[in-house]
Amino acid sequence: MSDAPEEKFSQPDPAATALLAQQLESPNLRDRMVALASLRNVPADVALPSIKKVLNDESLQVRSMAVFALGVKVTPESYPILIDILANDPDYGIRADAAGALGYLEDIRAFEALVRAFYEDTDWLVRFSAAVSLGNLKDPRAFDVLMQALDSPEIVLQQAAIAALGEIKAVAAIDKLVTFIESEDWLVRQRLAESLGQLNTPKSISALKYLTKDSHPHVSAAATICLQRMEAGES
């Protein structure tokens, strides 16, 4: 389970909560979206019934917001609802949202479901979200999956895998990671710098020093910051 600090809220106003619930039933799309956004100020257990109301909304935007809300409004129901959506929703965007929300939960029970989504889902966006969330779980068992993702033809999957390997502290992946140091995609190189910054080894430091001279300012800045953190003992 997540060890994130619990949200702290003042006692919810029943009238305000009732108004939000009413807005979520409005035929006006904007009303429903504003009401969902307003739930960020409501405790998770109070927000959940309202979130559940719109999980099957006719609008994909509203459904997407509701699924995301399940990842940040953590209750005992959040996990099983998201697992069901990831496995069964017909819309790939909603499945991707569910995979991402499971990463926000940081619930280690999601590991197998995310691995299954990575291997079995046919849409790259779902696989991308699954790879990112495997990094969020920080479970070293994700190593083999993420190493396979590095060989994906989709660059965004490579980016996700590079970042996630840093998150799980996969020192054994360094030899493979540094092969991306000359990637034509600057975001790949930036993710590489950020990942190497979490893997404090001589080879990582050498690669980071090289990346500080990268032609793209975001890459060189990321590498410089990572080296400074390493020197300060923060990695």
C-alpha positions in Angstrom: 0.0 0.0 0.0 1.0 3.6 -0.4 2.9 5.3 2.4 2.0 8.7 1.1 0.8 11.1 3.8 -3.0 11.3 4.3 -4.9 14.3 3.0 -6.1 16.6 5.7 -9.4 18.4 5.3 -11.7 20.4 7.5 -15.1 18.8 8.2 -16.9 18.8 4.8 -20.0 21.0 4.4 -23.0 18.7 3.8 -24.7 21.3 1.7 -21.6 21.8 -0.5 -21.2 18.1 -0.9 -24.8 17.7 -1.9 -24.4 20.5 -4.4 -21.4 18.7 -6.0 -23.4 15.5 -6.2 -26.2 17.4 -7.9 -23.9 19.0 -10.3 -22.5 15.6 -11.3 -26.0 14.6 -12.5 -26.3 17.8 -14.6 -26.9 17.3 -18.3 -24.3 20.0 -18.9 -20.8 18.6 -19.5 -19.1 21.6 -18.0 -21.1 21.3 -14.8 -20.0 17.7 -14.3 -16.4 18.5 -15.1 -16.3 21.5 -12.6 -17.9 19.3 -9.9 -15.3 16.6 -10.4 -12.5 19.1 -10.2 -14.0 20.5 -7.0 -13.8 17.0 -5.4 -10.1 17.7 -4.8 -11.1 19.7 -1.8 -13.2 16.8 -0.4 -12.0 13.9 1.8 -11.6 10.6 -0.1 -14.3 8.7 1.7 -16.8 11.5 1.0 -15.7 12.0 -2.6 -15.9 8.3 -3.6 -19.7 8.0 -4.0 -19.6 11.0 -6.3 -16.7 9.7 -8.3 -18.4 6.3 -8.8 -21.5 8.1 -10.1 -19.6 9.3 -13.2 -17.4 6.3 -13.9 -19.7 5.3 -16.7 -20.5 8.9 -17.9 -21.3 9.4 -21.6 -18.4 11.8 -21.8 -14.9 10.3 -22.1 -13.5 13.4 -20.5 -15.6 13.0 -17.4 -14.8 9.3 -17.2 -11.1 10.1 -17.5 -11.2 12.6 -14.8 -13.1 10.2 -12.5 -10.6 7.4 -13.1 -7.7 9.8 -12.3 -9.6 10.9 -9.2 -9.6 7.3 -7.9 -5.8 7.3 -8.0 -5.6 10.4 -5.8 -8.6 9.9 -3.6 -7.4 6.6 -2.0 -10.1 4.4 -0.4 -10.3 0.6 0.0 -12.5 0.6 -3.1 -10.1 2.5 -5.3 -7.8 -0.4 -6.1 -10.4 -3.0 -7.1 -12.3 -0.5 -9.2 -9.2 0.5 -11.1 -8.1 -3.1 -11.6 -11.5 -3.9 -13.2 -11.3 -0.9 -15.5 -7.8 -1.7 -16.6 -8.8 -5.3 -17.4 -12.2 -4.7 -19.0 -13.0 -1.2 -20.2 -13.5 -1.1 -24.0 -11.8 2.3 -24.4 -8.1 2.2 -24.5 -7.8 5.8 -23.2 -9.7 4.9 -20.1 -7.6 1.7 -19.6 -4.5 3.8 -19.8 -6.0 6.2 -17.3 -6.6 3.3 -14.9 -3.0 2.0 -15.4 -1.7 5.5 -14.5 -4.0 5.8 -11.5 -2.8 2.5 -10.2 0.7 4.0 -10.2 -0.5 6.9 -8.2 -1.9 4.5 -5.6 1.5 3.0 -5.2 -0.2 -0.2 -4.2 2.1 -3.2 -4.7 -0.8 -5.4 -5.4 -1.1 -3.8 -8.8 2.1 -5.3 -10.0 0.7 -8.3 -11.7 -2.1 -6.4 -13.4 0.2 -3.8 -14.7 2.6 -6.4 -16.1 -0.3 -8.2 -17.7 -1.5 -4.9 -19.3 2.0 -4.3 -20.6 2.3 -7.7 -22.3 -1.3 -8.2 -23.4 -2.9 -4.9 -24.2 -2.8 -4.1 -27.9 -2.6 -0.3 -27.4 0.7 1.5 -26.9 -0.8 4.1 -24.6 -2.0 1.5 -22.2 1.4 -0.2 -22.3 3.1 3.2 -21.8 1.0 3.9 -18.7 1.6 0.5 -17.3 5.4 0.9 -17.7 5.3 4.3 -16.0 3.3 2.9 -13.1 5.6 -0.1 -12.7 8.3 2.5 -12.1 6.0 4.3 -9.6 5.6 1.0 -7.6 9.4 0.8 -7.3 9.3 -3.0 -7.4 12.5 -4.6 -8.7 10.4 -7.5 -10.1 9.6 -5.1 -13.0 13.2 -5.4 -14.4 12.5 -7.9 -17.1 9.4 -6.2 -18.4 11.1 -2.8 -18.5 14.2 -4.2 -20.2 11.9 -5.6 -22.9 10.2 -2.2 -23.2 13.6 -0.7 -24.1 13.5 -2.6 -27.3 10.0 -1.3 -28.2 9.6 0.4 -31.6 7.6 3.1 -29.9 9.9 5.8 -28.6 7.5 6.8 -25.8 7.7 3.3 -24.4 11.5 3.5 -24.5 11.2 6.8 -22.5 8.9 5.2 -20.0 11.1 2.2 -19.5 14.3 4.3 -19.1 12.6 6.4 -16.4 11.1 3.4 -14.6 14.4 1.5 -14.5 15.9 4.4 -12.6 12.9 4.4 -10.3 13.5 0.7 -9.4 17.2 1.3 -9.0 18.1 -1.2 -11.7 21.9 -0.9 -11.7 22.0 -4.1 -13.8 20.4 -2.1 -16.6 23.1 0.5 -16.9 25.0 -1.1 -19.9 21.7 -1.2 -21.8 20.7 2.3 -20.7 23.8 4.0 -21.9 23.2 2.8 -25.4 20.6 5.5 -25.6 23.1 8.3 -25.0 23.2 9.2 -28.7 19.4 8.8 -29.3 18.1 11.3 -31.8 15.1 12.0 -29.5 16.1 14.6 -26.8 13.4 13.4 -24.5 14.9 9.9 -24.5 18.3 11.5 -23.6 16.6 13.6 -20.8 14.9 10.6 -19.3 18.3 8.8 -19.5 20.0 11.5 -17.6 17.2 11.5 -14.9 17.4 7.7 -14.7 21.2 7.5 -14.4 20.9 10.1 -11.7 19.3 7.4 -9.5 21.9 4.8 -10.3 25.1 6.0 -8.6 27.9 4.1 -10.3 31.1 5.1 -12.1 29.6 4.3 -15.4 26.5 6.4 -14.6 28.6 9.3 -13.6 30.7 9.1 -16.7 27.6 9.0 -18.9 26.1 12.0 -17.0 29.3 14.0 -17.5 28.9 13.4 -21.2 25.3 14.4 -21.2 26.1 17.7 -19.5 27.5 18.7 -22.8 24.4 17.7 -24.7 23.2 20.0 -27.5 19.7 20.2 -26.0 19.5 22.5 -22.9 16.9 20.3 -21.1 19.2 17.3 -21.4 22.3 19.1 -20.3 20.4 20.7 -17.4 19.0 17.4 -16.2 22.5 15.8 -16.3 24.0 18.7 -14.4 21.4 18.6 -11.7 21.7 14.8 -11.3 25.5 15.1 -10.9 25.1 17.8 -8.3 22.7 15.7 -6.4 25.1 12.7 -6.5 27.9 14.9 -5.2 25.6 16.1 -2.4 24.9 12.4 -1.5 21.2 12.7 -2.4 20.9 9.9 -4.9 
